Amino acid sequence: MKHIAIFASGTGSNARKIVDYFRDNEHVKVNLIISNNANAPVLEMAKDNGIDTFIINRDYFYDSTQILSELNTFAIDFIALAGFLWLIPTYLVNAYNQAIVNIHPALLPKYGGKGMYGMNVHKAVYEAKEKETGITIHFVNEKYDEGAIIFQATCSISSEDTPKEIAKKVLQLEHQYFSKVIDDILMTTNK
């Protein structure tokens, strides 16, 4: 059995999709949801699904390695970032080498880096008059959005699409692919 922790900062629509996807899986279980936002709706979703939660602050996350003990307590093998906005510290990247993935709402390497998340990305894509956008699922390293790319999917954008409409198209791709890609990774690795 492989155990997943999901790190999320907000509503957790991708976290919910991951939880639903693995709900009856005999080989994979979501054991823990970690958030840096005590008021994040994702925590309520976790509670509704009987999943343990853990809330972190910056000092705890960056100035200690205590989170590794918490992850060990829950036998975590794999971490999925689902709208988690903090940079992952080196000690955590090293402890979970090739076992932390993130989903980015654009086709990296375009529109990545610090501050490029959510609507910031969709506005940048809109302002650049791109004809397509999409998602990138990648391994996490010590820099924002620079880990090895695992999977990308695209969608077309029309000149009439607003940033909000672009966001809807991209979210649809996220929900369609993220859980499946995580499943594929877990089934092909020994971690």
DRENPALO-209540 format. One record per residue: residue number from 1; x, y, z of N, C-alpha, C in turn. Coordinates in pm, 1 decimal, padded with zeros to 6 digits. Atoms other than C-alpha are relative to their C-alpha. Last residue first. Example, Ala and Ser with C-alpha at 12.3 -4.5 7.8 and 13.67 -1.06 7.14 Angstrom:
% residues 2
{2,{-00082.0,-00119.0,-00006.0},{01367.0,-00106.0,00714.0},{-00077.0,00109.0,00073.0}} {1,{00089.0,-00119.0,00000.0},{01230.0,-00450.0,00780.0},{00090.0,00120.0,00000.0}} 
END
This chain:
% residues 191
{191,{00002.9,-00089.8,-00117.4},{00902.5,00456.1,-00384.6},{-00126.3,-00020.7,00076.6}} {190,{-00011.1,00081.2,-00121.1},{00925.4,00151.0,-00613.3},{-00011.4,00083.8,00126.0}} {189,{-00115.5,-00026.1,-00085.8},{00801.9,00338.5,-00913.4},{-00000.6,-00092.8,00119.8}} {188,{-00124.9,00027.4,00072.2},{00579.4,00246.0,-01206.9},{00125.2,00027.4,00081.9}} {187,{-00002.5,00138.5,00047.2},{00246.3,00207.6,-01026.8},{00131.5,-00035.5,-00069.5}} {186,{-00006.1,00091.2,-00113.7},{00296.2,00524.1,-00824.8},{00009.1,-00146.0,-00042.7}} {185,{-00131.3,-00012.8,-00064.6},{00377.4,00727.4,-01133.5},{00014.5,-00102.6,00112.4}} {184,{-00100.9,00057.5,00089.8},{00073.0,00598.5,-01322.8},{00140.0,00005.0,00061.6}} {183,{00017.6,00144.6,-00003.1},{-00155.9,00672.7,-01026.2},{00107.0,-00067.8,-00086.6}} {182,{-00051.4,00043.6,-00130.5},{-00019.7,01026.9,-01000.8},{-00007.3,-00152.6,00009.7}} {181,{-00145.8,-00008.0,00010.6},{-00080.4,01070.0,-01375.3},{00065.1,-00042.1,00132.0}} {180,{-00045.8,00110.5,00085.5},{-00438.1,00945.2,-01335.2},{00152.0,00000.0,-00012.7}} {179,{00008.3,00124.7,-00076.4},{-00504.8,01180.6,-01044.0},{00054.2,-00117.9,-00078.8}} {178,{-00094.6,00001.8,-00112.0},{-00379.9,01485.2,-01235.2},{-00000.2,-00133.1,00075.6}} {177,{-00127.3,00071.3,00010.3},{-00544.3,01417.3,-01572.6},{00081.1,-00018.4,00128.1}} {176,{-00001.8,00116.7,00088.2},{-00912.8,01506.9,-01599.6},{00126.9,-00083.2,00016.7}} {175,{00086.3,00102.7,-00058.1},{-00932.8,01739.3,-01299.8},{00002.0,-00128.8,-00082.0}} {174,{-00057.3,00041.2,-00128.4},{-00634.6,01940.4,-01419.8},{-00079.9,-00115.8,00058.7}} {173,{-00114.5,00086.9,00028.6},{-00768.7,01946.1,-01776.4},{00063.0,-00053.1,00128.7}} {172,{00056.6,00123.1,00054.6},{-01103.9,02085.6,-01656.1},{00111.3,-00100.7,-00033.2}} {171,{00044.7,00079.4,-00115.3},{-00915.9,02338.3,-01445.1},{-00060.4,-00132.4,-00045.6}} {170,{-00119.3,00060.5,-00060.8},{-00738.7,02458.9,-01761.0},{-00039.1,-00087.9,00119.1}} {169,{-00051.6,00102.2,00091.7},{-01064.4,02517.6,-01947.5},{00118.5,-00073.6,00062.4}} {168,{00095.2,00112.9,00000.4},{-01217.6,02697.8,-01650.0},{00050.1,-00113.2,-00088.5}} {167,{-00014.3,00072.8,-00127.3},{-00907.7,02918.3,-01605.1},{-00092.3,-00121.4,00004.0}} {166,{-00123.1,00078.0,00013.1},{-00918.8,03016.3,-01973.9},{00019.7,-00085.2,00125.1}} {165,{00035.5,00112.5,00087.8},{-01280.3,03124.5,-01925.0},{00121.0,-00090.2,-00024.4}} {164,{00087.0,00091.4,-00075.3},{-01179.2,03335.4,-01626.0},{-00039.4,-00121.3,-00083.8}} {163,{-00079.9,00078.5,-00094.5},{-00885.2,03487.0,-01819.3},{-00084.7,-00099.0,00081.5}} {162,{-00051.2,-00086.2,-00106.3},{-01134.3,03585.7,-02092.6},{00091.4,-00083.4,00090.0}} {161,{-00011.0,00055.5,-00135.1},{-01179.1,03378.1,-02407.3},{00060.5,00101.3,00097.2}} {160,{00110.6,-00048.6,-00084.9},{-01284.3,03581.4,-02711.8},{00009.9,-00048.8,00144.6}} {159,{-00026.6,-00141.1,-00031.4},{-00950.1,03540.8,-02893.2},{-00109.1,00058.6,00088.3}} {158,{00046.3,-00090.6,00106.0},{-01002.1,03166.4,-02872.9},{00027.9,00143.5,00043.7}} {157,{00055.5,-00124.3,-00052.4},{-00791.2,02939.3,-02656.7},{-00045.2,00083.1,-00119.0}} {156,{-00000.8,-00117.1,00087.1},{-00720.7,02578.1,-02741.2},{-00062.2,00119.5,00070.4}} {155,{00134.0,-00038.0,00044.6},{-00646.3,02320.6,-02474.6},{00013.5,00126.2,-00084.4}} {154,{00029.2,-00133.5,00052.1},{-00326.6,02137.1,-02396.7},{-00148.8,00019.3,-00025.9}} {153,{00120.8,00008.8,00081.7},{-00204.3,01846.7,-02186.4},{-00037.0,00142.4,-00040.9}} {152,{00067.0,-00124.5,00036.8},{00141.7,01805.1,-02036.0},{-00124.1,-00032.2,-00081.8}} {151,{00116.4,00007.1,00088.3},{00304.2,01520.2,-01845.8},{-00049.3,00140.8,-00030.4}} {150,{00051.1,00136.5,00010.0},{00614.7,01435.9,-01642.6},{-00105.5,-00009.3,-00109.3}} {149,{00138.1,00010.1,00046.2},{00817.0,01756.4,-01667.7},{-00036.4,-00146.8,-00019.1}} {148,{00019.2,00074.5,00124.9},{01136.8,01755.7,-01464.4},{-00148.6,-00016.0,-00031.8}} {147,{-00025.3,00143.7,-00005.4},{01139.4,02018.8,-01191.1},{-00031.9,-00067.0,-00132.3}} {146,{-00114.3,00037.5,00082.1},{01159.1,02390.4,-01273.1},{00033.6,-00148.5,00004.6}} {145,{00038.3,00041.8,00134.9},{00817.9,02514.2,-01158.6},{00115.7,-00040.8,-00090.2}} {144,{00137.7,-00000.3,00048.5},{00941.8,02706.2,-00853.3},{-00006.0,-00046.5,-00145.2}} {143,{00041.0,-00124.9,00065.2},{01291.0,02604.4,-00753.7},{-00143.4,-00011.6,-00049.3}} {142,{-00014.5,-00113.0,-00091.3},{01414.7,02344.2,-00503.2},{-00041.5,00133.6,-00060.0}} {141,{-00137.0,-00017.7,-00047.8},{01277.6,02048.6,-00702.2},{00003.4,00126.4,00085.8}} {140,{-00036.1,-00122.0,-00071.8},{00925.9,01922.1,-00761.2},{00147.6,-00003.8,00034.9}} {139,{-00062.3,00027.4,-00128.3},{00841.7,01663.1,-01025.2},{00043.7,00132.7,00060.6}} {138,{-00146.0,00013.0,-00005.9},{00614.2,01794.6,-01293.9},{00046.1,-00042.6,00138.0}} {137,{-00022.8,00073.8,-00123.6},{00254.2,01799.2,-01412.4},{00149.4,-00029.7,00002.9}} {136,{-00125.9,00073.2,-00009.6},{00205.6,02070.0,-01671.0},{00003.9,-00066.9,00136.4}} {135,{-00051.8,00034.3,-00132.2},{-00134.4,02199.2,-01769.9},{00135.6,-00067.7,-00014.8}} {134,{00022.2,00134.9,-00049.4},{-00279.2,02375.4,-02069.8},{00053.2,-00018.3,00139.5}} {133,{-00060.9,00008.6,-00132.0},{-00251.9,02675.4,-02295.4},{-00022.5,-00141.7,00048.4}} {132,{00025.7,00116.6,-00083.0},{-00329.9,02742.0,-02656.9},{00069.1,00015.9,00134.3}} {131,{00104.6,00076.6,00069.4},{-00362.7,03029.0,-02903.3},{-00032.9,-00130.0,00074.3}} {130,{-00033.4,00138.5,00035.2},{-00168.1,03266.5,-02678.5},{-00119.7,-00067.5,-00067.7}} {129,{00081.5,00042.9,00114.7},{-00264.8,03633.9,-02688.9},{00038.6,-00139.7,-00050.0}} {128,{-00095.5,00039.3,00104.1},{00021.3,03726.8,-02453.1},{-00071.2,-00046.9,-00127.3}} {127,{-00067.4,-00121.2,00047.8},{-00230.7,03916.2,-02238.4},{00102.0,-00030.3,-00110.0}} {126,{00096.4,-00083.3,00073.0},{-00448.7,03604.7,-02208.9},{00069.0,00121.8,-00062.1}} {125,{00028.8,00074.0,00123.6},{-00157.6,03379.7,-02107.9},{-00093.0,00082.7,-00088.9}} {124,{-00121.5,-00009.9,00082.1},{-00047.1,03638.3,-01851.0},{-00019.0,-00070.1,-00134.1}} {123,{-00007.7,-00137.9,00051.7},{-00402.9,03669.3,-01717.2},{00121.3,00017.3,-00090.5}} {122,{00101.3,-00011.7,00105.8},{-00428.6,03289.5,-01689.4},{-00003.4,00141.5,-00059.1}} {121,{-00042.3,00073.4,00119.4},{-00101.1,03266.6,-01498.2},{-00098.6,00023.7,-00113.7}} {120,{-00118.1,-00070.0,00052.0},{-00189.3,03538.4,-01246.5},{00047.5,-00065.6,-00129.3}} {119,{00043.1,-00100.3,00097.2},{-00533.6,03375.1,-01214.0},{00117.0,00081.7,-00054.5}} {118,{00139.5,-00038.5,00013.6},{-00386.4,03072.9,-01043.8},{-00025.7,00102.2,-00108.2}} {117,{00096.2,00100.6,-00041.9},{-00011.7,03068.6,-00994.6},{-00139.0,00055.1,-00025.7}} {116,{00079.3,00047.3,00113.1},{00288.7,03255.4,-01127.6},{-00085.6,-00118.7,00044.1}} {115,{00114.4,-00087.0,00024.7},{00414.0,03449.1,-00826.2},{-00088.2,-00044.0,-00115.5}} {114,{00058.6,-00063.6,-00118.4},{00752.4,03278.9,-00828.9},{-00112.6,00095.1,-00040.1}} {113,{-00084.1,-00076.0,-00090.8},{00815.8,03082.0,-01145.3},{-00077.6,00063.7,00113.0}} {112,{-00032.4,00062.7,-00126.9},{00618.0,02956.9,-01443.3},{00082.6,00092.8,00086.0}} {111,{00089.5,-00043.6,-00107.6},{00439.5,03122.3,-01734.1},{00021.3,-00074.5,00131.7}} {110,{00069.1,-00129.0,00005.5},{00617.3,02933.8,-02013.2},{-00082.9,00021.3,00126.4}} {109,{-00056.8,-00100.7,-00089.9},{00849.7,02648.8,-01912.0},{-00065.5,00137.7,-00007.8}} {108,{-00136.1,-00037.9,-00036.7},{00592.6,02509.6,-01866.9},{00094.2,-00036.9,-00113.8}} {107,{-00094.3,00089.9,00065.3},{00258.4,02478.4,-02039.8},{00141.3,00047.8,00029.4}} {106,{-00051.9,-00051.5,00127.0},{00025.0,02646.8,-01797.2},{00096.0,-00103.1,-00055.9}} {105,{00105.8,-00031.5,00096.2},{-00185.2,02574.4,-01486.8},{00049.1,00069.8,-00127.1}} {104,{-00010.3,-00142.3,00031.5},{00091.9,02396.2,-01292.3},{-00099.5,00033.1,-00110.8}} {103,{00071.4,-00028.3,00123.5},{00042.3,02060.3,-01121.3},{00001.6,00150.9,-00019.4}} {102,{00081.4,-00120.8,-00000.4},{00299.5,01956.1,-00867.5},{-00073.8,00007.5,-00132.0}} {101,{00042.8,-00054.9,00128.3},{00465.9,01627.0,-00789.9},{-00086.6,00122.7,00021.9}} {100,{00086.6,-00116.5,-00021.0},{00674.4,01505.8,-00496.8},{-00034.7,00052.3,-00138.6}} {99,{00125.1,00046.2,-00060.4},{00820.8,01154.1,-00506.3},{-00086.4,00116.6,00045.5}} {98,{00085.6,00056.3,00105.4},{01118.6,01206.8,-00737.0},{-00130.1,-00057.3,00055.5}} {97,{-00055.6,-00016.6,00133.9},{01335.0,01265.0,-00427.4},{-00085.1,-00075.1,-00103.3}} {96,{00100.0,00056.9,00091.2},{01113.3,01264.6,-00119.2},{00042.8,00021.5,-00144.9}} {95,{00061.8,00114.0,-00068.2},{01376.5,01320.7,00150.9},{-00099.7,-00073.0,-00089.5}} {94,{-00097.5,00109.1,-00011.1},{01581.1,01541.9,-00081.2},{-00060.3,-00125.1,00063.4}} {93,{-00025.8,00047.9,00136.4},{01283.8,01760.6,-00177.9},{00095.6,-00118.9,00004.3}} {92,{00117.8,00079.3,00035.5},{01190.3,01785.1,00191.2},{00013.6,-00056.7,-00142.0}} {91,{00000.2,00122.7,-00081.4},{01540.3,01896.6,00298.4},{-00117.0,-00091.0,-00037.2}} {90,{-00094.6,00100.5,00049.1},{01554.7,02139.0,00003.8},{-00005.7,-00129.5,00080.1}} {89,{-00139.6,-00011.4,-00044.5},{01245.9,02334.7,00109.1},{00084.7,-00119.5,-00043.5}} {88,{-00033.7,00116.4,-00082.5},{00927.7,02324.6,-00105.1},{00147.7,00007.5,00038.9}} {87,{-00113.0,00072.6,00056.2},{00834.6,02672.8,-00226.8},{00036.5,-00114.7,00094.7}} {86,{-00134.4,-00022.7,-00053.4},{00499.0,02775.8,-00087.2},{00102.9,-00084.2,-00074.0}} {85,{-00068.6,-00114.3,00058.5},{00177.9,02803.3,-00289.9},{00140.2,00026.5,00053.2}} {84,{-00082.7,-00038.1,-00114.7},{00008.1,02467.2,-00245.1},{00099.9,00104.2,-00049.4}} {83,{00027.9,-00138.0,-00036.8},{-00263.5,02443.5,-00508.0},{00072.2,00042.0,00126.0}} {82,{00125.2,-00032.2,00068.3},{-00256.9,02065.7,-00523.4},{-00041.4,00141.3,00041.2}} {81,{00031.4,-00139.8,-00026.4},{00095.0,01954.5,-00438.0},{-00122.4,00036.0,-00083.7}} {80,{00058.8,-00071.9,00113.0},{00103.4,01575.5,-00435.9},{-00030.0,00143.2,00044.8}} {79,{00065.3,-00128.3,-00029.7},{00338.1,01399.2,-00195.1},{-00050.4,00061.8,-00129.9}} {78,{00012.1,-00087.0,00116.9},{00439.3,01032.4,-00207.0},{-00076.1,00126.1,00039.6}} {77,{-00092.4,00038.8,00106.2},{00543.5,00757.9,00032.0},{00011.7,00105.6,-00108.9}} {76,{00016.7,-00064.4,00129.7},{00379.2,00884.9,00350.1},{00112.4,-00039.9,-00095.8}} {75,{-00059.9,00090.7,00100.0},{00383.7,00635.8,00637.6},{-00012.2,00054.8,-00142.4}} {74,{00108.6,00041.3,00088.8},{00148.2,00860.0,00843.4},{00049.8,-00088.6,-00114.8}} {73,{00108.8,00051.0,-00084.0},{00396.1,00891.2,01129.1},{-00114.0,-00054.9,-00084.2}} {72,{-00034.0,00137.9,-00036.3},{00672.8,00927.9,00869.7},{-00108.8,-00064.2,00085.4}} {71,{00020.9,00081.4,00120.4},{00503.4,01238.5,00726.8},{00031.6,-00147.0,00027.5}} {70,{00145.0,00007.6,00021.2},{00481.0,01388.7,01074.9},{-00030.9,-00088.4,-00120.8}} {69,{00053.0,00091.0,-00102.4},{00844.3,01306.7,01142.1},{-00150.1,-00019.4,-00017.1}} {68,{-00039.1,00135.3,00040.8},{00945.4,01468.8,00811.4},{-00050.4,-00104.3,00100.3}} {67,{00107.2,00053.0,00084.2},{00743.6,01776.5,00911.0},{00033.7,-00141.7,-00048.8}} {66,{00097.2,00077.7,-00077.0},{00991.5,01827.5,01193.7},{-00110.9,-00060.1,-00085.6}} {65,{00031.1,00113.7,00087.6},{01266.4,01939.0,00956.8},{-00105.9,-00089.4,00065.1}} {64,{-00019.2,00129.3,-00064.2},{01295.6,02283.7,01109.8},{-00027.2,-00108.9,-00103.1}} {63,{-00106.7,-00008.7,-00100.5},{01326.3,02647.2,01003.2},{00020.5,-00128.1,00079.5}} {62,{-00130.7,-00039.4,00053.6},{01136.0,02629.2,00672.9},{00114.7,-00005.7,00101.2}} {61,{-00030.6,00057.2,00130.6},{00815.4,02439.3,00746.6},{00143.3,00027.8,-00045.2}} {60,{-00000.2,00145.9,-00009.4},{00779.1,02505.6,01119.8},{00051.5,-00062.0,-00129.9}} {59,{-00113.1,00038.3,-00085.1},{00875.3,02869.5,01081.9},{00013.5,-00152.3,00007.2}} {58,{-00128.6,-00017.9,00068.3},{00640.9,02917.3,00784.9},{00119.5,-00045.5,00084.1}} {57,{-00033.2,-00141.1,00019.1},{00332.8,02771.2,00950.8},{00140.7,00008.6,-00059.3}} {56,{-00138.4,-00042.5,-00020.2},{00183.5,02424.9,00917.9},{00011.4,00151.6,-00010.5}} {55,{-00018.6,-00139.1,00040.7},{-00162.0,02274.5,00957.0},{00141.7,00043.3,00036.7}} {54,{-00108.1,-00059.4,-00076.8},{-00207.4,01896.5,00963.1},{00022.3,00140.6,-00053.9}} {53,{-00053.8,-00126.9,00050.4},{-00507.5,01703.1,00848.7},{00109.5,00049.6,00092.8}} {52,{-00068.8,-00083.3,-00097.8},{-00624.1,01343.8,00887.1},{00055.8,00125.6,-00066.8}} {51,{-00143.8,-00008.7,00023.3},{-00863.0,01208.6,00625.2},{00061.1,00093.9,00103.1}} {50,{-00070.7,00077.0,-00102.1},{-01211.3,01095.0,00725.9},{00150.7,-00001.3,-00017.6}} {49,{-00044.5,00127.3,00056.5},{-01369.2,01212.7,00399.7},{00082.7,-00083.9,00097.9}} {48,{00117.2,00070.1,00053.2},{-01574.1,01496.2,00549.1},{00035.0,-00138.4,-00053.9}} {47,{00078.6,00044.9,-00115.7},{-01267.5,01599.8,00750.9},{-00120.7,-00081.6,-00045.8}} {46,{-00074.6,00110.9,-00060.3},{-01056.8,01618.2,00433.7},{-00079.7,-00059.9,00116.2}} {45,{00015.1,00113.4,00090.9},{-01322.4,01830.7,00260.5},{00070.9,-00122.5,00057.8}} {44,{00136.4,00049.5,-00022.7},{-01327.0,02060.2,00565.0},{-00027.1,-00121.8,-00088.8}} {43,{-00002.8,00067.3,-00130.0},{-00949.6,02096.4,00542.9},{-00136.9,-00058.2,00035.1}} {42,{-00048.9,00136.7,00020.3},{-00969.0,02173.3,00169.4},{00000.7,-00077.9,00131.5}} {41,{00112.2,00093.8,00015.1},{-01182.1,02476.6,00260.0},{00043.7,-00145.1,-00021.9}} {40,{00015.1,00054.4,00134.8},{-00864.1,02651.3,00378.3},{-00117.8,-00097.7,-00005.7}} {39,{00137.6,-00020.8,00044.6},{-00913.0,02839.8,00703.8},{-00027.5,-00057.0,-00138.3}} {38,{00091.7,00062.2,-00096.1},{-00599.1,02711.5,00879.7},{-00146.5,00013.6,-00040.6}} {37,{00110.5,-00093.1,-00019.5},{-00394.5,02798.0,00570.7},{-00104.5,-00067.9,00088.3}} {36,{-00061.3,-00115.9,-00063.7},{-00052.3,02634.6,00535.7},{-00105.1,00107.2,00028.0}} {35,{00028.7,-00133.4,00051.6},{-00220.6,02304.4,00461.3},{00076.7,00106.0,00078.5}} {34,{-00076.0,-00103.3,-00070.6},{-00136.6,01937.1,00493.4},{-00031.2,00134.3,-00064.2}} {33,{00004.2,-00126.8,00073.4},{-00378.1,01663.6,00391.6},{00065.1,00104.8,00088.2}} {32,{-00021.0,-00126.5,-00070.4},{-00297.7,01313.9,00510.3},{-00015.8,00116.9,-00095.8}} {31,{-00006.0,00010.4,-00146.1},{-00353.2,00945.6,00438.0},{-00004.8,00134.1,00071.6}} {30,{-00032.5,-00135.1,-00045.9},{-00463.5,00940.9,00073.6},{-00010.2,-00002.5,00152.0}} {29,{00093.8,-00066.2,-00091.7},{-00452.8,00569.0,-00003.9},{00049.3,00140.5,00030.6}} {28,{-00035.1,-00139.8,-00027.7},{-00299.6,00365.3,-00285.4},{-00106.7,00060.9,00090.5}} {27,{-00145.2,-00017.4,-00001.3},{-00288.4,-00010.2,-00351.1},{00046.3,00139.8,00041.0}} {26,{-00060.9,00094.2,-00094.8},{-00643.0,-00132.6,-00282.2},{00150.0,00023.6,00018.3}} {25,{-00119.5,00062.6,00055.3},{-00804.2,00170.5,-00447.5},{00065.9,-00088.7,00106.2}} {24,{00015.8,00145.2,-00014.0},{-01155.8,00243.1,-00324.4},{00119.4,-00077.4,-00055.6}} {23,{00086.8,00040.1,-00112.2},{-01112.7,00615.8,-00254.4},{-00006.2,-00151.7,00019.1}} {22,{-00063.9,00110.0,-00072.9},{-00814.9,00670.2,-00488.0},{-00087.2,-00058.2,00111.9}} {21,{-00062.8,00095.4,00092.0},{-00995.7,00878.5,-00750.3},{00054.5,-00122.6,00074.3}} {20,{00104.7,00080.1,00064.3},{-01222.4,01051.3,-00498.1},{00059.1,-00110.4,-00087.4}} {19,{00065.0,00080.5,-00104.6},{-00928.3,01167.1,-00285.1},{-00105.4,-00090.6,-00062.5}} {18,{-00096.7,00104.0,-00036.5},{-00738.8,01284.2,-00595.9},{-00060.8,-00093.7,00105.0}} {17,{-00005.3,00094.7,00112.2},{-01045.2,01472.0,-00725.8},{00095.4,-00115.0,00031.2}} {16,{00124.1,00078.6,-00002.7},{-01095.3,01633.5,-00385.2},{00000.1,-00105.3,-00111.4}} {15,{-00012.3,00093.1,-00113.0},{-00731.1,01744.4,-00377.1},{-00122.6,-00090.2,00007.2}} {14,{-00086.3,00109.3,00046.0},{-00776.4,01895.6,-00723.1},{00020.6,-00102.8,00110.3}} {13,{00076.0,00075.8,00100.1},{-01076.5,02096.2,-00599.0},{00084.5,-00113.5,-00057.3}} {12,{-00031.5,00141.4,00009.8},{-00885.1,02187.6,-00283.2},{-00080.3,-00077.4,-00102.5}} {11,{00126.4,00073.6,00004.8},{-01039.8,02516.9,-00186.1},{00020.0,-00149.0,-00014.8}} {10,{00128.5,-00065.9,00024.0},{-00712.2,02672.5,-00076.3},{-00119.2,-00092.9,00001.1}} {9,{00015.8,-00127.9,-00069.4},{-00357.7,02604.9,00041.1},{-00140.8,00057.4,-00007.1}} {8,{00091.7,-00092.2,00066.3},{-00301.4,02239.3,-00044.9},{-00017.9,00125.8,00084.2}} {7,{-00024.3,-00133.7,-00053.4},{-00038.3,01972.8,00030.2},{-00089.1,00096.2,-00078.8}} {6,{00030.8,-00109.6,00090.5},{-00167.8,01621.5,-00036.3},{00026.6,00129.9,00073.9}} {5,{00036.3,-00123.5,-00070.1},{-00005.5,01331.6,00145.0},{-00026.2,00104.1,-00108.5}} {4,{-00018.0,-00133.5,00055.8},{-00015.6,00995.4,-00028.7},{-00033.8,00105.8,00104.2}} {3,{00075.7,-00103.5,-00070.1},{00029.7,00644.6,00108.4},{00038.7,00138.1,-00052.4}} {2,{-00072.3,-00127.2,00004.5},{00132.5,00342.6,-00096.9},{-00089.5,00109.2,00057.0}} {1,{00085.2,-00119.1,00000.0},{00000.0,00000.0,00000.0},{00088.9,00124.3,00000.0}} 
END
